[in-house]
């Protein structure tokens, strides 16, 4: 059995020093993608979980499906990596060790935590939540604590939101901030760093937020005609798939269920370093009915190999103006996104038109946060698009 005090864990010094030395009630870790903020908070809370006594931890996000595949999975993966003992109750979503308890709870129903009292609360992706939920959590941070102080941890990318307006600008005495970006993380892979650096060539706002970790307001987003669903409606009319090939970039697979002219979209795959044989293995698991149409990038060799594996895979519509026309077509459609599709939500919240020198939108999308967006566009535009003329399509 491993001892947390004896483990040699890779830590990022900037976060470790900040978290260990701060005695403020609310600690806000904001910064760019890949800086290590969430990983560092998870490590810090795990250390407290195994070294303190009689403590209650709450780890939360806007929705439970998002929480399950992000912060909760991160905690479980780290516990397995460190070889630490724990008891995980899958029905209650609690981790137990001696007299300490970690509770995982989504804030899609804030009433579920009204009777909760905790010592430590972590609000992951705080910018996606509300100030009202933050205030409710702050009221729950009131359990008796011996030899330590109760604290709340907020982690987020610095998109302009209530965290900036209500906490950052007000300079509250009980709040401490730590800014970070990819330069602070010595364990980040070179390929990912190059993607972040390339944001300078894509979009100044995205580069500010995700590369430099600076507060900025996202503008000129492409999609705004969607909401979220937990369960599919009955009697789906048809099911299709969109597939965006990748290797250094993630391969992205989107399942699209069609009902009464609207689409219900579920992210099935978002993974890097997949060769075509690797991808086919995934498709065999993820697509039970191989007769359903898969619309993919126009890469004939890869498509042919997938077809030989028994799938109904075909190239998506290409041609003059097809990307712009496809986007305009998709903008007209009302669509619904599976609440568990974390990468879809991330892309939708950042997928935007390129801007000119005056900050006005152009007719070209940025080439980042676009893998699942390409998959959905290719599938919907090819399968449903009735406008086949060349040139532009006006709204």
N, C-alpha and C positions, 0 to 999 in steps of 0.2 A: 504494500500500500504506500503510495507516494505521500510525502509530506510537503505541503505548500511552501514551507519555509526553506526547504532544501532544493526545490526545483530551480533549474537554470532556465529562465524564461526570457525570450527575446522581448525587450521593452524599448519604447521610444523615450529617450531621456526627457525631452521637452514636456511630454504629458505626465510622466512619472513624477517629476519635480513639482509640477503644478498641482496635481491631485493630492500629493502627500502633504503639501505645505499650506493648502488653502483651508481656512476655517469658516468661510462664508457659507450661508445657507444654500445658495443657488449657484451652481457652477455651469457656465455656458461655454461649450467647446464648439466653436464655429470655424469653418475653413473649407478648403478645396477638397476635391475628390482624391482619395488615396492617401490622405495625410495621416491616417491611423487613429483618428479620434474615437470612433466607435470601438475599434479593437482594444484601444487603451482603457476605455471606460469598462469594457467587459472584463479585462484582466484585473483592474482595480477592484471591481465588485466581487470577483471570484476570490481575491485575496482576503477581503473582508469577510466573505461568506465562510471561509475556513479558519480564520484567526480570531474572530470576535464571537461573542456569545449572545444568545437570545435576541437575534436581530431579524427584522422583517424587511424584505426587499420587494419592490414592485418594479417590473420592467414593462414598459408600455409603448404602444404606437397608436396611430389613428385607427387602424383596423386590426383585428386578430389575425386574418389571413396573412397580412403583411408581416406582422410580428413573428408568426410561426416560421417563416422562411428567411428572416433576417436576424434580428437580435436574439431570438430564442435559439435558433440554429447555431449562431455564433457561440453562445454560451455553452451549448451542449458539445459542439466540436472542440472547444478549448478544454473542457473537462475531460473529454476522451483523449485529447492530445497529451494532457498533463498526467493522465492516469489517476485522477482523483476520485474518491468514492462519493456516491450520491444516490439518492432515491428519487426517481422522477415519476410523478403521478400524471399519466397522460390525460386522464379525464378531467382532473382539476387544474392541470398545467401548473404544477408546483414542483420545485426542487427542494429536497430536505437534506440537511446534514446536521446531525445532533439536534440542537434546539433552534437552528436557523432555518428560515423558509424564504425561498424566492418564488414570487407569484408572477406569472405572465398574463397580462390582461390587455385586450384591445379597448380603445376608447370610443368605438362605434356605439357603445351603450354606456355613457358615463355613470348612469345609475348603479352599475355593477360595483363601483368602487366607493359609493357614498358611506359605507360602514367601515371602510378600510382605514387602518392606522399603521403607518410604516416608519422605518428609520432611514431607509435609502430608497429613492425613486429615480429611475432613469427614463427620461422621455426621449426616445430615439426619433430622428427625423422630425424635430419639433416644429419646423416650418410648415409641415403638412397638417398640423393640428391647430387648435383654436386657443385663443387667450383664455376663454372661459374654462376650457378643460385644464389648462395650466393652473388657473386659480383654484380649481377644484382639487387638483393634485397637491397643491401647496397647503391646502387646508388639511389634507390627509397626512401630512408629514409632521406628526405630533406624538408619536409613540415614545414612551419613556426610554431614554438611552443612557446607559451607564458607560462612563469612561470615553465617550465619543459624542459627536454632535450629529443631529439629523441633517441630511443633505439631499438636494435634488440635482440631478445631472441632466443637462440638455445638450444634445448633439444635433448638428444640422449643417447643411451647405448654406452660405449666406445670401439666399434669395430674400429680397425685401419682404418682410412679413411682420407680425406682431412682436416677434422676438427683438427685432431692431427698434420698432416704435415704442414698445412698452418697457423694454429692459435696457437695451444698448444705449439709446439716446437719453434716458432719464438718469443714468448714473446712480442707481440705487446702491445704498451702502451695504446691503446684504447679498449683492450679486458680484461675482468675479467672472471675467471673460478670458478665454485663451484663443488666440488666432493661430491657424496652422495652414500649411499647404504641403504639396508633395515633397518639397525640399526637406521637410522635417522628418520624413520617413525613409530611413536608410535601407529598408527591406523591400521597397517598391521595385517591381521589375522594370527593366529598361524599355520594353515595348509599351507598357502602360504610360510611362513618363513621356515617350514620344507622342502618344496620342494626346496627352494633355498639352504638350508644347504646340502641337498642331492646331489647337483651338485658336491660337493667335491668327492663323490664316483663315479661320472659319467665321468667328464671330467675337467681337470685342466683349460683349456682355457675358457670354458663356466662358470666355477666357478669364474674365475678372472673377467670376463665381467659382468655377471648378478648377482652374489652374492656379490663380493667385489667392483664392479664398477671401475675396473682398465683397462687401455688400453691393448688390446691384439689383436693378429691377428688370425682369424679363419682359420684353415687348415683342410684338409681331409673331405671336405664336400661331401656328397653322390651324390647329384644331381647337374648337370650343363647344362642339355639338355632341357631347357624350356625357354619360353618367356611369354608375357602377352597379353591378348585380352580384348576388350571391348564388342564385339558382337559375338555371335556364327555364324559360317558359315551356309549356307543354306543346307537343305537335310541331316541332321544328320543321320548316319547309325543306331545308337542304343544309348540307355541311360541306365546306371547302377548306382548303389549307393554303396559307402563304408561306413560302420558304425563301429566306435570304441566305445565300451561301456565305460562308466566312471561314477563316482560319486564324489569322492574327486578330481579326475582328470576330465577334461571336457569330456563329451560325444561329439563325433565329427562325423558329417555327411558330406560326400563329394558326390556331383553330378558329374558324369563323362559322358560327351557326346562324342561318338566315331565317327570319320570321317576319312576315308581313312587311317586307321592304326595309327592315332594319337588321343590323348585324349584332351578334353577341360574341364577343371576342375573348379568347383565352390563350394566354401565352403558354406554350408547351415546352419550348426549348430556347435557351439563351446561353450558349457555351462556346468557348474558344478552343482552338487546337483540335478541331474535329476533322480527320481525314474523311473522304467519302465513305469508306467502309465503316468508320466509326459512326458517321451520320446515319447510315442505313440501319445499323444496329439500334440506334435511338428511334428511328422511324418505325421499326417493327414493334417497338414497345408502345409508342405514343399514338399510332394510327391503326386501330383494330380493323377497320374496313378499308382494305387497300384499293377498292374501286373508287373511293372518293377522290376528287380532283385535287392535285397539289400544283399550285402555280409558283414557279421558281424563277430565279435569275436565268438569263439566257446563256447558260453554260452547257452546250450540247453534250460534252463527254460525261459530265456529272449527271445530267438528266437521264442520259441513256443507261448509265449504270444503275440508277435508282429504278428506272422502268424494268430493267432485267431482274431486279429484286422483287418485282410483282406489283409495284405501285403505279398509280395512274398520274404520273408526273409529266408536266408539260411546261414549255417556256411561257412566261408572262408576256403580255403585249409590249412590244417595243416600237420605236419609230419616232418621227419628228414630234416633239412636244409631248411625248407620252407621259413623262414625269409630271409636268405641270398640269396637263389635262387630267391625269389620274388623280392628282391632289385636289383639283377643283371638283371633280366628280365625287371624291370621297368626302369633301367638306359639305356637300349637300346632303349626305346620308346621316341620319340619326344613328348613333351606335352606342353600345353598352360594353363596358370593360369589366372583366372578371376581377373582383376585389383582391384575389390572390395573385394577380399578374403584376408583380412588383416592378419588373423591368419595363413593361408596357406603360405603367403609370409614370415611371421616371422619364421615359422617352416622350410621352405626351406632354408632360409638364415643361419640356425643354426644346421640343421640335419646333423650329421657327424658320421664317423666311430670312434669307440673307438681307443685309441692310446696305444701302449706299452711303456715300460720304455724309449725307445729311441725316442719317439714321432712319430713313424711310425704307419700307420693305420693297424688295425686288420680287421677281417671279421665279426665283430659284431657292430651293430649301438648302439649309446648311447640311453638310455631310458629316454630321455627328448626331448622336442620339437618334439614329435613323434606321436601325436594323429591323426591329419589329414594325416600324412605320413603313419601311419599304415592303416588308412581307405583306402587310394588310393592303397597301395600295395596289401591289401587283395582283393580288388575288381578287379584290373587289372590282378594280378597273377592268381586268381581263374578263371576269366572269359575268359581271352585271352591266358594265359600261355599254351603253347603246350608241354613244356618240363616237363615230369612227372617222370623222373627217379630219384632215390634217390641220395643223395650225393650232390656234388658241381656242379655248372654250371660255366664254364669258359667263360670269355668275348671273 
